[in-house]
Amino acid sequence: MYRTDLYFEDDIFDIEVDVIKREEGITIYWSTVYGKKIGRLYCIKIDDKPLMMTSSTIINLDFEKAVLNCINRIEYINADNGPGKLLQHC
């Protein structure tokens, strides 16, 4: 599990990202967003293509994009690190 904070529209959210599957060029992520409400986001990355959202309980498109950017950043920062590292900013 990876964790980071997301600052969005003057609010802070705690993002927890679990890598569900990583094999043969496919990575599947499950994210839980804690803040005013709890939201969940399920997404997939295939090879080097951009991260794609497959389902979400978050209804704000700009916020969903911000969470996807956090997942991309977590993946980039932790490419060679083990899970569980706490990131400070996204």
C-alpha positions as CSV (number, residue, x, y, z in Angstrom):
1,M,0.0,0.0,0.0
2,Y,1.2,3.5,-0.8
3,R,-0.1,6.7,0.9
4,T,0.1,10.3,0.0
5,D,-1.7,13.6,0.7
6,L,-3.6,15.5,-2.0
7,Y,-4.3,19.2,-1.7
8,F,-7.3,20.1,-3.8
9,E,-9.4,23.3,-3.6
10,D,-8.1,24.2,-0.2
11,D,-8.8,20.8,1.3
12,I,-6.5,17.9,2.2
13,F,-7.3,14.3,1.3
14,D,-5.5,11.1,2.3
15,I,-4.9,8.9,-0.7
16,E,-4.3,5.2,-0.2
17,V,-3.3,3.2,-3.2
18,D,-3.1,-0.6,-3.4
19,V,-1.5,-2.4,-6.4
20,I,-3.9,-5.3,-7.0
21,K,-2.1,-6.9,-9.9
22,R,1.1,-6.2,-11.7
23,E,2.1,-8.7,-14.4
24,E,2.7,-8.9,-18.2
25,G,2.5,-5.1,-18.7
26,I,-0.8,-4.7,-16.8
27,T,-1.1,-2.9,-13.5
28,I,-4.4,-2.6,-11.7
29,Y,-4.8,-0.1,-8.8
30,W,-7.4,0.3,-6.1
31,S,-7.5,3.8,-4.4
32,T,-9.4,4.9,-1.4
33,V,-9.7,8.7,-0.8
34,Y,-10.3,9.9,2.7
35,G,-11.5,13.5,3.3
36,K,-14.9,15.0,3.7
37,K,-16.3,11.9,2.2
38,I,-14.7,8.5,1.4
39,G,-14.3,7.8,-2.3
40,R,-13.0,4.9,-4.2
41,L,-11.3,4.7,-7.6
42,Y,-10.4,1.6,-9.5
43,C,-8.0,2.1,-12.5
44,I,-5.7,0.2,-14.8
45,K,-2.5,0.9,-16.7
46,I,-1.6,-1.2,-19.7
47,D,2.1,-1.1,-20.8
48,D,3.1,2.5,-21.3
49,K,-0.3,3.8,-22.1
50,P,-1.9,6.5,-19.8
51,L,-3.6,5.4,-16.6
52,M,-7.3,4.7,-17.3
53,M,-10.1,4.8,-14.7
54,T,-12.5,1.9,-14.8
55,S,-14.8,2.9,-12.0
56,S,-15.2,5.5,-9.3
57,T,-17.4,6.7,-6.6
58,I,-16.0,10.2,-6.9
59,I,-18.3,12.5,-8.9
60,N,-16.0,15.5,-9.5
61,L,-14.1,15.0,-12.8
62,D,-11.3,17.5,-11.8
63,F,-10.8,15.7,-8.5
64,E,-10.7,12.3,-10.3
65,K,-8.0,13.6,-12.5
66,A,-6.0,14.9,-9.5
67,V,-6.2,11.4,-7.9
68,L,-5.1,9.8,-11.1
69,N,-2.1,12.2,-11.2
70,C,-1.3,11.1,-7.6
71,I,-1.3,7.4,-8.6
72,N,1.0,8.2,-11.6
73,R,3.3,10.1,-9.3
74,I,3.3,7.3,-6.7
75,E,4.1,4.8,-9.4
76,Y,7.0,6.9,-10.7
77,I,8.5,7.7,-7.3
78,N,8.3,4.1,-6.1
79,A,9.3,2.3,-9.3
80,D,12.3,0.8,-7.4
81,N,11.0,1.0,-3.8
82,G,9.0,-1.4,-1.8
83,P,5.3,-0.8,-0.9
84,G,4.3,1.1,2.2
85,K,6.4,4.2,1.7
86,L,4.7,7.4,2.9
87,L,4.9,10.2,0.4
88,Q,4.5,13.8,1.6
89,H,3.1,15.6,-1.4
90,C,1.5,14.8,-4.6
